């Protein structure tokens, strides 16, 4: 189960039917929307479009 504050990857379906991923910190979650803050900015994802979501480890340190 993912919770606000976790680093997550969320796979979700686009309007075209294709799937894509959002990777970053889960900054908010309610019954209708997940908000992931990642390298592409904040992504607001409809819960009805979510295929899978899981907690992922912290990003590796830059070299």
mmCIF file as Biopython writes it, N, C-alpha, C and O atoms, coordinates in Angstrom:
data_model
#
loop_
_atom_site.group_PDB
_atom_site.id
_atom_site.type_symbol
_atom_site.label_atom_id
_atom_site.label_alt_id
_atom_site.label_comp_id
_atom_site.label_asym_id
_atom_site.label_entity_id
_atom_site.label_seq_id
_atom_site.pdbx_PDB_ins_code
_atom_site.Cartn_x
_atom_site.Cartn_y
_atom_site.Cartn_z
_atom_site.occupancy
_atom_site.B_iso_or_equiv
_atom_site.auth_seq_id
_atom_site.auth_asym_id
_atom_site.pdbx_PDB_model_num
ATOM 1   N N  . UNK A ? 1  ? 0.851   -1.189 0.000   1.0 0.0 1  A 1 
ATOM 2   C CA . UNK A ? 1  ? 0.000   0.000  0.000   1.0 0.0 1  A 1 
ATOM 3   C C  . UNK A ? 1  ? 0.890   1.244  0.000   1.0 0.0 1  A 1 
ATOM 4   O O  . UNK A ? 1  ? 1.782   1.374  0.838   1.0 0.0 1  A 1 
ATOM 5   N N  . UNK A ? 2  ? 0.647   2.143  -0.930  1.0 0.0 2  A 1 
ATOM 6   C CA . UNK A ? 2  ? 1.420   3.387  -0.974  1.0 0.0 2  A 1 
ATOM 7   C C  . UNK A ? 2  ? 0.746   4.432  -0.093  1.0 0.0 2  A 1 
ATOM 8   O O  . UNK A ? 2  ? -0.473  4.433  0.080   1.0 0.0 2  A 1 
ATOM 9   N N  . UNK A ? 3  ? 1.581   5.334  0.467   1.0 0.0 3  A 1 
ATOM 10  C CA . UNK A ? 3  ? 1.020   6.402  1.294   1.0 0.0 3  A 1 
ATOM 11  C C  . UNK A ? 3  ? 1.750   7.701  0.994   1.0 0.0 3  A 1 
ATOM 12  O O  . UNK A ? 3  ? 2.869   7.691  0.482   1.0 0.0 3  A 1 
ATOM 13  N N  . UNK A ? 4  ? 1.121   8.801  1.310   1.0 0.0 4  A 1 
ATOM 14  C CA . UNK A ? 4  ? 1.712   10.118 1.084   1.0 0.0 4  A 1 
ATOM 15  C C  . UNK A ? 4  ? 3.077   10.167 1.761   1.0 0.0 4  A 1 
ATOM 16  O O  . UNK A ? 4  ? 3.230   9.755  2.911   1.0 0.0 4  A 1 
ATOM 17  N N  . UNK A ? 5  ? 4.066   10.678 1.030   1.0 0.0 5  A 1 
ATOM 18  C CA . UNK A ? 5  ? 5.434   10.751 1.529   1.0 0.0 5  A 1 
ATOM 19  C C  . UNK A ? 5  ? 6.332   9.647  0.993   1.0 0.0 5  A 1 
ATOM 20  O O  . UNK A ? 5  ? 7.555   9.744  1.089   1.0 0.0 5  A 1 
ATOM 21  N N  . UNK A ? 6  ? 5.737   8.594  0.428   1.0 0.0 6  A 1 
ATOM 22  C CA . UNK A ? 6  ? 6.520   7.503  -0.163  1.0 0.0 6  A 1 
ATOM 23  C C  . UNK A ? 6  ? 7.048   7.909  -1.536  1.0 0.0 6  A 1 
ATOM 24  O O  . UNK A ? 6  ? 6.426   8.703  -2.241  1.0 0.0 6  A 1 
ATOM 25  N N  . UNK A ? 7  ? 8.205   7.354  -1.906  1.0 0.0 7  A 1 
ATOM 26  C CA . UNK A ? 7  ? 8.672   7.457  -3.291  1.0 0.0 7  A 1 
ATOM 27  C C  . UNK A ? 7  ? 8.009   6.296  -4.017  1.0 0.0 7  A 1 
ATOM 28  O O  . UNK A ? 7  ? 8.144   5.144  -3.604  1.0 0.0 7  A 1 
ATOM 29  N N  . UNK A ? 8  ? 7.296   6.592  -5.092  1.0 0.0 8  A 1 
ATOM 30  C CA . UNK A ? 8  ? 6.462   5.588  -5.749  1.0 0.0 8  A 1 
ATOM 31  C C  . UNK A ? 8  ? 6.668   5.591  -7.259  1.0 0.0 8  A 1 
ATOM 32  O O  . UNK A ? 8  ? 7.185   6.544  -7.843  1.0 0.0 8  A 1 
ATOM 33  N N  . UNK A ? 9  ? 6.245   4.495  -7.861  1.0 0.0 9  A 1 
ATOM 34  C CA . UNK A ? 9  ? 6.033   4.461  -9.302  1.0 0.0 9  A 1 
ATOM 35  C C  . UNK A ? 9  ? 4.567   4.081  -9.484  1.0 0.0 9  A 1 
ATOM 36  O O  . UNK A ? 9  ? 4.082   3.113  -8.898  1.0 0.0 9  A 1 
ATOM 37  N N  . UNK A ? 10 ? 3.872   4.865  -10.313 1.0 0.0 10 A 1 
ATOM 38  C CA . UNK A ? 10 ? 2.456   4.627  -10.591 1.0 0.0 10 A 1 
ATOM 39  C C  . UNK A ? 10 ? 2.310   4.397  -12.088 1.0 0.0 10 A 1 
ATOM 40  O O  . UNK A ? 10 ? 2.640   5.272  -12.889 1.0 0.0 10 A 1 
ATOM 41  N N  . UNK A ? 11 ? 1.820   3.231  -12.464 1.0 0.0 11 A 1 
ATOM 42  C CA . UNK A ? 11 ? 1.523   2.960  -13.876 1.0 0.0 11 A 1 
ATOM 43  C C  . UNK A ? 11 ? 0.050   3.278  -14.089 1.0 0.0 11 A 1 
ATOM 44  O O  . UNK A ? 11 ? -0.820  2.819  -13.348 1.0 0.0 11 A 1 
ATOM 45  N N  . UNK A ? 12 ? -0.208  4.084  -15.130 1.0 0.0 12 A 1 
ATOM 46  C CA . UNK A ? 12 ? -1.588  4.480  -15.394 1.0 0.0 12 A 1 
ATOM 47  C C  . UNK A ? 12 ? -1.846  4.563  -16.890 1.0 0.0 12 A 1 
ATOM 48  O O  . UNK A ? 12 ? -0.918  4.656  -17.693 1.0 0.0 12 A 1 
ATOM 49  N N  . UNK A ? 13 ? -3.121  4.527  -17.245 1.0 0.0 13 A 1 
ATOM 50  C CA . UNK A ? 13 ? -3.546  4.519  -18.634 1.0 0.0 13 A 1 
ATOM 51  C C  . UNK A ? 13 ? -3.825  5.941  -19.110 1.0 0.0 13 A 1 
ATOM 52  O O  . UNK A ? 13 ? -4.521  6.712  -18.450 1.0 0.0 13 A 1 
ATOM 53  N N  . UNK A ? 14 ? -3.255  6.273  -20.290 1.0 0.0 14 A 1 
ATOM 54  C CA . UNK A ? 14 ? -3.507  7.563  -20.929 1.0 0.0 14 A 1 
ATOM 55  C C  . UNK A ? 14 ? -4.834  7.517  -21.682 1.0 0.0 14 A 1 
ATOM 56  O O  . UNK A ? 14 ? -5.410  6.444  -21.858 1.0 0.0 14 A 1 
ATOM 57  N N  . UNK A ? 15 ? -5.319  8.668  -22.123 1.0 0.0 15 A 1 
ATOM 58  C CA . UNK A ? 15 ? -6.566  8.738  -22.889 1.0 0.0 15 A 1 
ATOM 59  C C  . UNK A ? 15 ? -6.476  7.927  -24.181 1.0 0.0 15 A 1 
ATOM 60  O O  . UNK A ? 15 ? -7.493  7.452  -24.687 1.0 0.0 15 A 1 
ATOM 61  N N  . UNK A ? 16 ? -5.265  7.766  -24.717 1.0 0.0 16 A 1 
ATOM 62  C CA . UNK A ? 16 ? -5.063  7.000  -25.953 1.0 0.0 16 A 1 
ATOM 63  C C  . UNK A ? 16 ? -5.146  5.500  -25.726 1.0 0.0 16 A 1 
ATOM 64  O O  . UNK A ? 16 ? -5.197  4.730  -26.686 1.0 0.0 16 A 1 
ATOM 65  N N  . UNK A ? 17 ? -5.162  5.076  -24.469 1.0 0.0 17 A 1 
ATOM 66  C CA . UNK A ? 17 ? -5.181  3.661  -24.141 1.0 0.0 17 A 1 
ATOM 67  C C  . UNK A ? 17 ? -3.811  3.110  -23.805 1.0 0.0 17 A 1 
ATOM 68  O O  . UNK A ? 17 ? -3.699  2.000  -23.285 1.0 0.0 17 A 1 
ATOM 69  N N  . UNK A ? 18 ? -2.764  3.874  -24.099 1.0 0.0 18 A 1 
ATOM 70  C CA . UNK A ? 18 ? -1.410  3.444  -23.767 1.0 0.0 18 A 1 
ATOM 71  C C  . UNK A ? 18 ? -1.161  3.634  -22.275 1.0 0.0 18 A 1 
ATOM 72  O O  . UNK A ? 18 ? -1.828  4.429  -21.613 1.0 0.0 18 A 1 
ATOM 73  N N  . UNK A ? 19 ? -0.188  2.885  -21.763 1.0 0.0 19 A 1 
ATOM 74  C CA . UNK A ? 19 ? 0.184   3.007  -20.356 1.0 0.0 19 A 1 
ATOM 75  C C  . UNK A ? 19 ? 1.482   3.798  -20.233 1.0 0.0 19 A 1 
ATOM 76  O O  . UNK A ? 19 ? 2.338   3.750  -21.117 1.0 0.0 19 A 1 
ATOM 77  N N  . UNK A ? 20 ? 1.616   4.520  -19.134 1.0 0.0 20 A 1 
ATOM 78  C CA . UNK A ? 20 ? 2.837   5.257  -18.832 1.0 0.0 20 A 1 
ATOM 79  C C  . UNK A ? 20 ? 3.063   5.216  -17.330 1.0 0.0 20 A 1 
ATOM 80  O O  . UNK A ? 20 ? 2.186   4.803  -16.572 1.0 0.0 20 A 1 
ATOM 81  N N  . UNK A ? 21 ? 4.245   5.646  -16.905 1.0 0.0 21 A 1 
ATOM 82  C CA . UNK A ? 21 ? 4.598   5.620  -15.487 1.0 0.0 21 A 1 
ATOM 83  C C  . UNK A ? 21 ? 4.870   7.021  -14.962 1.0 0.0 21 A 1 
ATOM 84  O O  . UNK A ? 21 ? 5.372   7.880  -15.687 1.0 0.0 21 A 1 
ATOM 85  N N  . UNK A ? 22 ? 4.537   7.242  -13.711 1.0 0.0 22 A 1 
ATOM 86  C CA . UNK A ? 22 ? 4.924   8.451  -12.983 1.0 0.0 22 A 1 
ATOM 87  C C  . UNK A ? 22 ? 5.810   7.988  -11.834 1.0 0.0 22 A 1 
ATOM 88  O O  . UNK A ? 22 ? 5.428   7.104  -11.067 1.0 0.0 22 A 1 
ATOM 89  N N  . UNK A ? 23 ? 6.998   8.587  -11.716 1.0 0.0 23 A 1 
ATOM 90  C CA . UNK A ? 23 ? 7.952   8.215  -10.681 1.0 0.0 23 A 1 
ATOM 91  C C  . UNK A ? 23 ? 8.276   9.442  -9.853  1.0 0.0 23 A 1 
ATOM 92  O O  . UNK A ? 23 ? 8.660   10.476 -10.399 1.0 0.0 23 A 1 
ATOM 93  N N  . UNK A ? 24 ? 8.126   9.341  -8.542  1.0 0.0 24 A 1 
ATOM 94  C CA . UNK A ? 24 ? 8.458   10.457 -7.663  1.0 0.0 24 A 1 
ATOM 95  C C  . UNK A ? 24 ? 7.803   10.296 -6.308  1.0 0.0 24 A 1 
ATOM 96  O O  . UNK A ? 24 ? 7.362   9.209  -5.934  1.0 0.0 24 A 1 
ATOM 97  N N  . UNK A ? 25 ? 7.747   11.405 -5.576  1.0 0.0 25 A 1 
ATOM 98  C CA . UNK A ? 25 ? 7.136   11.399 -4.248  1.0 0.0 25 A 1 
ATOM 99  C C  . UNK A ? 25 ? 5.622   11.541 -4.372  1.0 0.0 25 A 1 
ATOM 100 O O  . UNK A ? 25 ? 5.128   12.386 -5.119  1.0 0.0 25 A 1 
ATOM 101 N N  . UNK A ? 26 ? 4.901   10.719 -3.644  1.0 0.0 26 A 1 
ATOM 102 C CA . UNK A ? 26 ? 3.452   10.845 -3.594  1.0 0.0 26 A 1 
ATOM 103 C C  . UNK A ? 26 ? 3.134   11.978 -2.629  1.0 0.0 26 A 1 
ATOM 104 O O  . UNK A ? 26 ? 3.320   11.837 -1.420  1.0 0.0 26 A 1 
ATOM 105 N N  . UNK A ? 27 ? 2.651   13.110 -3.159  1.0 0.0 27 A 1 
ATOM 106 C CA . UNK A ? 27 ? 2.430   14.286 -2.319  1.0 0.0 27 A 1 
ATOM 107 C C  . UNK A ? 27 ? 0.984   14.426 -1.856  1.0 0.0 27 A 1 
ATOM 108 O O  . UNK A ? 27 ? 0.709   15.115 -0.874  1.0 0.0 27 A 1 
ATOM 109 N N  . UNK A ? 28 ? 0.060   13.776 -2.560  1.0 0.0 28 A 1 
ATOM 110 C CA . UNK A ? 28 ? -1.319  13.756 -2.073  1.0 0.0 28 A 1 
ATOM 111 C C  . UNK A ? 28 ? -2.056  12.583 -2.696  1.0 0.0 28 A 1 
ATOM 112 O O  . UNK A ? 28 ? -1.718  12.107 -3.780  1.0 0.0 28 A 1 
ATOM 113 N N  . UNK A ? 29 ? -3.067  12.137 -1.978  1.0 0.0 29 A 1 
ATOM 114 C CA . UNK A ? 29 ? -3.889  11.025 -2.443  1.0 0.0 29 A 1 
ATOM 115 C C  . UNK A ? 29 ? -5.254  11.139 -1.790  1.0 0.0 29 A 1 
ATOM 116 O O  . UNK A ? 29 ? -5.370  11.346 -0.582  1.0 0.0 29 A 1 
ATOM 117 N N  . UNK A ? 30 ? -6.284  11.000 -2.611  1.0 0.0 30 A 1 
ATOM 118 C CA . UNK A ? 30 ? -7.642  10.948 -2.079  1.0 0.0 30 A 1 
ATOM 119 C C  . UNK A ? 30 ? -8.418  9.905  -2.871  1.0 0.0 30 A 1 
ATOM 120 O O  . UNK A ? 30 ? -7.817  9.125  -3.610  1.0 0.0 30 A 1 
ATOM 121 N N  . UNK A ? 31 ? -9.710  9.876  -2.736  1.0 0.0 31 A 1 
ATOM 122 C CA . UNK A ? 31 ? -10.521 8.844  -3.377  1.0 0.0 31 A 1 
ATOM 123 C C  . UNK A ? 31 ? -10.519 8.940  -4.898  1.0 0.0 31 A 1 
ATOM 124 O O  . UNK A ? 31 ? -10.854 7.966  -5.573  1.0 0.0 31 A 1 
ATOM 125 N N  . UNK A ? 32 ? -10.147 10.101 -5.456  1.0 0.0 32 A 1 
ATOM 126 C CA . UNK A ? 32 ? -10.229 10.277 -6.908  1.0 0.0 32 A 1 
ATOM 127 C C  . UNK A ? 32 ? -8.908  10.556 -7.603  1.0 0.0 32 A 1 
ATOM 128 O O  . UNK A ? 32 ? -8.785  10.299 -8.800  1.0 0.0 32 A 1 
ATOM 129 N N  . UNK A ? 33 ? -7.901  11.080 -6.880  1.0 0.0 33 A 1 
ATOM 130 C CA . UNK A ? 33 ? -6.676  11.550 -7.531  1.0 0.0 33 A 1 
ATOM 131 C C  . UNK A ? 33 ? -5.432  11.238 -6.709  1.0 0.0 33 A 1 
ATOM 132 O O  . UNK A ? 33 ? -5.427  11.359 -5.484  1.0 0.0 33 A 1 
ATOM 133 N N  . UNK A ? 34 ? -4.368  10.830 -7.422  1.0 0.0 34 A 1 
ATOM 134 C CA . UNK A ? 34 ? -3.031  10.727 -6.839  1.0 0.0 34 A 1 
ATOM 135 C C  . UNK A ? 34 ? -2.192  11.841 -7.447  1.0 0.0 34 A 1 
ATOM 136 O O  . UNK A ? 34 ? -2.310  12.117 -8.641  1.0 0.0 34 A 1 
ATOM 137 N N  . UNK A ? 35 ? -1.348  12.485 -6.652  1.0 0.0 35 A 1 
ATOM 138 C CA . UNK A ? 35 ? -0.437  13.512 -7.162  1.0 0.0 35 A 1 
ATOM 139 C C  . UNK A ? 35 ? 0.981   13.072 -6.861  1.0 0.0 35 A 1 
ATOM 140 O O  . UNK A ? 35 ? 1.362   12.875 -5.707  1.0 0.0 35 A 1 
ATOM 141 N N  . UNK A ? 36 ? 1.767   12.919 -7.946  1.0 0.0 36 A 1 
ATOM 142 C CA . UNK A ? 36 ? 3.157   12.472 -7.853  1.0 0.0 36 A 1 
ATOM 143 C C  . UNK A ? 36 ? 4.048   13.622 -8.291  1.0 0.0 36 A 1 
ATOM 144 O O  . UNK A ? 36 ? 3.856   14.187 -9.367  1.0 0.0 36 A 1 
ATOM 145 N N  . UNK A ? 37 ? 5.028   13.969 -7.452  1.0 0.0 37 A 1 
ATOM 146 C CA . UNK A ? 37 ? 5.978   15.040 -7.763  1.0 0.0 37 A 1 
ATOM 147 C C  . UNK A ? 37 ? 7.295   14.396 -8.181  1.0 0.0 37 A 1 
ATOM 148 O O  . UNK A ? 37 ? 8.015   13.834 -7.355  1.0 0.0 37 A 1 
ATOM 149 N N  . UNK A ? 38 ? 7.601   14.486 -9.482  1.0 0.0 38 A 1 
ATOM 150 C CA . UNK A ? 38 ? 8.811   13.863 -10.014 1.0 0.0 38 A 1 
ATOM 151 C C  . UNK A ? 38 ? 9.566   14.808 -10.922 1.0 0.0 38 A 1 
ATOM 152 O O  . UNK A ? 38 ? 9.324   16.015 -10.913 1.0 0.0 38 A 1 
ATOM 153 N N  . UNK A ? 39 ? 10.483  14.262 -11.707 1.0 0.0 39 A 1 
ATOM 154 C CA . UNK A ? 39 ? 11.313  15.076 -12.603 1.0 0.0 39 A 1 
ATOM 155 C C  . UNK A ? 39 ? 10.491  15.820 -13.651 1.0 0.0 39 A 1 
ATOM 156 O O  . UNK A ? 39 ? 10.913  16.872 -14.131 1.0 0.0 39 A 1 
ATOM 157 N N  . UNK A ? 40 ? 9.325   15.288 -14.014 1.0 0.0 40 A 1 
ATOM 158 C CA . UNK A ? 40 ? 8.464   15.945 -15.011 1.0 0.0 40 A 1 
ATOM 159 C C  . UNK A ? 40 ? 7.505   16.948 -14.369 1.0 0.0 40 A 1 
ATOM 160 O O  . UNK A ? 40 ? 6.611   17.468 -15.036 1.0 0.0 40 A 1 
ATOM 161 N N  . UNK A ? 41 ? 7.688   17.218 -13.087 1.0 0.0 41 A 1 
ATOM 162 C CA . UNK A ? 41 ? 6.783   18.109 -12.371 1.0 0.0 41 A 1 
ATOM 163 C C  . UNK A ? 41 ? 5.694   17.302 -11.684 1.0 0.0 41 A 1 
ATOM 164 O O  . UNK A ? 41 ? 5.778   16.078 -11.581 1.0 0.0 41 A 1 
ATOM 165 N N  . UNK A ? 42 ? 4.681   18.000 -11.219 1.0 0.0 42 A 1 
ATOM 166 C CA . UNK A ? 42 ? 3.576   17.321 -10.538 1.0 0.0 42 A 1 
ATOM 167 C C  . UNK A ? 42 ? 2.629   16.724 -11.563 1.0 0.0 42 A 1 
ATOM 168 O O  . UNK A ? 42 ? 2.193   17.388 -12.504 1.0 0.0 42 A 1 
ATOM 169 N N  . UNK A ? 43 ? 2.325   15.455 -11.352 1.0 0.0 43 A 1 
ATOM 170 C CA . UNK A ? 43 ? 1.386   14.751 -12.217 1.0 0.0 43 A 1 
ATOM 171 C C  . UNK A ? 43 ? 0.164   14.387 -11.387 1.0 0.0 43 A 1 
ATOM 172 O O  . UNK A ? 43 ? 0.277   13.747 -10.341 1.0 0.0 43 A 1 
ATOM 173 N N  . UNK A ? 44 ? -0.995  14.798 -11.863 1.0 0.0 44 A 1 
ATOM 174 C CA . UNK A ? 44 ? -2.262  14.499 -11.200 1.0 0.0 44 A 1 
ATOM 175 C C  . UNK A ? 44 ? -2.895  13.335 -11.962 1.0 0.0 44 A 1 
ATOM 176 O O  . UNK A ? 44 ? -3.222  13.457 -13.143 1.0 0.0 44 A 1 
ATOM 177 N N  . UNK A ? 45 ? -3.062  12.218 -11.278 1.0 0.0 45 A 1 
ATOM 178 C CA . UNK A ? 45 ? -3.492  10.982 -11.920 1.0 0.0 45 A 1 
ATOM 179 C C  . UNK A ? 45 ? -4.831  10.552 -11.342 1.0 0.0 45 A 1 
ATOM 180 O O  . UNK A ? 45 ? -4.985  10.422 -10.127 1.0 0.0 45 A 1 
ATOM 181 N N  . UNK A ? 46 ? -5.792  10.335 -12.222 1.0 0.0 46 A 1 
ATOM 182 C CA . UNK A ? 46 ? -7.097  9.852  -11.792 1.0 0.0 46 A 1 
ATOM 183 C C  . UNK A ? 46 ? -6.970  8.416  -11.291 1.0 0.0 46 A 1 
ATOM 184 O O  . UNK A ? 46 ? -6.389  7.569  -11.970 1.0 0.0 46 A 1 
ATOM 185 N N  . UNK A ? 47 ? -7.504  8.144  -10.122 1.0 0.0 47 A 1 
ATOM 186 C CA . UNK A ? 47 ? -7.437  6.801  -9.543  1.0 0.0 47 A 1 
ATOM 187 C C  . UNK A ? 47 ? -8.054  5.775  -10.494 1.0 0.0 47 A 1 
ATOM 188 O O  . UNK A ? 47 ? -7.608  4.628  -10.534 1.0 0.0 47 A 1 
ATOM 189 N N  . UNK A ? 48 ? -9.059  6.166  -11.248 1.0 0.0 48 A 1 
ATOM 190 C CA . UNK A ? 48 ? -9.703  5.232  -12.174 1.0 0.0 48 A 1 
ATOM 191 C C  . UNK A ? 48 ? -8.781  4.806  -13.311 1.0 0.0 48 A 1 
ATOM 192 O O  . UNK A ? 48 ? -9.051  3.800  -13.967 1.0 0.0 48 A 1 
ATOM 193 N N  . UNK A ? 49 ? -7.706  5.539  -13.561 1.0 0.0 49 A 1 
ATOM 194 C CA . UNK A ? 49 ? -6.761  5.208  -14.632 1.0 0.0 49 A 1 
ATOM 195 C C  . UNK A ? 49 ? -5.552  4.413  -14.134 1.0 0.0 49 A 1 
ATOM 196 O O  . UNK A ? 49 ? -4.746  3.948  -14.940 1.0 0.0 49 A 1 
ATOM 197 N N  . UNK A ? 50 ? -5.418  4.253  -12.818 1.0 0.0 50 A 1 
ATOM 198 C CA . UNK A ? 50 ? -4.255  3.570  -12.242 1.0 0.0 50 A 1 
ATOM 199 C C  . UNK A ? 50 ? -4.340  2.067  -12.511 1.0 0.0 50 A 1 
ATOM 200 O O  . UNK A ? 50 ? -5.357  1.422  -12.256 1.0 0.0 50 A 1 
ATOM 201 N N  . UNK A ? 51 ? -3.233  1.534  -13.037 1.0 0.0 51 A 1 
ATOM 202 C CA . UNK A ? 51 ? -3.109  0.099  -13.281 1.0 0.0 51 A 1 
ATOM 203 C C  . UNK A ? 51 ? -2.397  -0.556 -12.101 1.0 0.0 51 A 1 
ATOM 204 O O  . UNK A ? 51 ? -2.811  -1.617 -11.634 1.0 0.0 51 A 1 
ATOM 205 N N  . UNK A ? 52 ? -1.326  0.078  -11.617 1.0 0.0 52 A 1 
ATOM 206 C CA . UNK A ? 52 ? -0.545  -0.456 -10.500 1.0 0.0 52 A 1 
ATOM 207 C C  . UNK A ? 52 ? 0.220   0.682  -9.845  1.0 0.0 52 A 1 
ATOM 208 O O  . UNK A ? 52 ? 0.516   1.693  -10.481 1.0 0.0 52 A 1 
ATOM 209 N N  . UNK A ? 53 ? 0.535   0.509  -8.578  1.0 0.0 53 A 1 
ATOM 210 C CA . UNK A ? 53 ? 1.352   1.487  -7.856  1.0 0.0 53 A 1 
ATOM 211 C C  . UNK A ? 53 ? 2.146   0.744  -6.798  1.0 0.0 53 A 1 
ATOM 212 O O  . UNK A ? 53 ? 1.634   -0.164 -6.144  1.0 0.0 53 A 1 
ATOM 213 N N  . UNK A ? 54 ? 3.417   1.142  -6.634  1.0 0.0 54 A 1 
ATOM 214 C CA . UNK A ? 54 ? 4.222   0.511  -5.593  1.0 0.0 54 A 1 
ATOM 215 C C  . UNK A ? 54 ? 5.272   1.477  -5.081  1.0 0.0 54 A 1 
ATOM 216 O O  . UNK A ? 54 ? 5.656   2.431  -5.758  1.0 0.0 54 A 1 
ATOM 217 N N  . UNK A ? 55 ? 5.727   1.205  -3.867  1.0 0.0 55 A 1 
ATOM 218 C CA . UNK A ? 55 ? 6.811   1.969  -3.248  1.0 0.0 55 A 1 
ATOM 219 C C  . UNK A ? 55 ? 8.117   1.513  -3.887  1.0 0.0 55 A 1 
ATOM 220 O O  . UNK A ? 55 ? 8.321   0.323  -4.123  1.0 0.0 55 A 1 
ATOM 221 N N  . UNK A ? 56 ? 9.006   2.476  -4.166  1.0 0.0 56 A 1 
ATOM 222 C CA . UNK A ? 56 ? 10.323  2.164  -4.723  1.0 0.0 56 A 1 
ATOM 223 C C  . UNK A ? 56 ? 11.396  2.760  -3.818  1.0 0.0 56 A 1 
ATOM 224 O O  . UNK A ? 56 ? 11.128  3.704  -3.074  1.0 0.0 56 A 1 
ATOM 225 N N  . UNK A ? 57 ? 12.617  2.210  -3.879  1.0 0.0 57 A 1 
ATOM 226 C CA . UNK A ? 57 ? 13.690  2.726  -3.025  1.0 0.0 57 A 1 
ATOM 227 C C  . UNK A ? 57 ? 14.112  4.132  -3.427  1.0 0.0 57 A 1 
ATOM 228 O O  . UNK A ? 57 ? 13.789  4.589  -4.524  1.0 0.0 57 A 1 
ATOM 229 N N  . UNK A ? 58 ? 14.830  4.819  -2.547  1.0 0.0 58 A 1 
ATOM 230 C CA . UNK A ? 58 ? 15.312  6.164  -2.879  1.0 0.0 58 A 1 
ATOM 231 C C  . UNK A ? 58 ? 16.175  6.144  -4.139  1.0 0.0 58 A 1 
ATOM 232 O O  . UNK A ? 58 ? 16.799  5.136  -4.471  1.0 0.0 58 A 1 
ATOM 233 N N  . UNK A ? 59 ? 16.192  7.277  -4.828  1.0 0.0 59 A 1 
ATOM 234 C CA . UNK A ? 59 ? 17.026  7.404  -6.029  1.0 0.0 59 A 1 
ATOM 235 C C  . UNK A ? 59 ? 18.494  7.269  -5.636  1.0 0.0 59 A 1 
ATOM 236 O O  . UNK A ? 59 ? 18.884  7.693  -4.548  1.0 0.0 59 A 1 
ATOM 237 N N  . UNK A ? 60 ? 19.314  6.682  -6.514  1.0 0.0 60 A 1 
ATOM 238 C CA . UNK A ? 60 ? 20.738  6.585  -6.200  1.0 0.0 60 A 1 
ATOM 239 C C  . UNK A ? 60 ? 21.376  7.968  -6.129  1.0 0.0 60 A 1 
ATOM 240 O O  . UNK A ? 60 ? 20.928  8.907  -6.787  1.0 0.0 60 A 1 
ATOM 241 N N  . UNK A ? 61 ? 22.417  8.078  -5.329  1.0 0.0 61 A 1 
ATOM 242 C CA . UNK A ? 61 ? 23.136  9.352  -5.202  1.0 0.0 61 A 1 
ATOM 243 C C  . UNK A ? 61 ? 23.831  9.676  -6.521  1.0 0.0 61 A 1 
ATOM 244 O O  . UNK A ? 61 ? 24.308  8.769  -7.203  1.0 0.0 61 A 1 
ATOM 245 N N  . UNK A ? 62 ? 23.893  10.959 -6.890  1.0 0.0 62 A 1 
ATOM 246 C CA . UNK A ? 62 ? 24.597  11.322 -8.120  1.0 0.0 62 A 1 
ATOM 247 C C  . UNK A ? 62 ? 26.087  11.006 -7.995  1.0 0.0 62 A 1 
ATOM 248 O O  . UNK A ? 62 ? 26.655  11.037 -6.904  1.0 0.0 62 A 1 
ATOM 249 N N  . UNK A ? 63 ? 26.694  10.708 -9.116  1.0 0.0 63 A 1 
ATOM 250 C CA . UNK A ? 63 ? 28.130  10.371 -9.095  1.0 0.0 63 A 1 
ATOM 251 C C  . UNK A ? 63 ? 28.959  11.577 -9.373  1.0 0.0 63 A 1 
ATOM 252 O O  . UNK A ? 63 ? 30.187  11.491 -9.396  1.0 0.0 63 A 1 
#
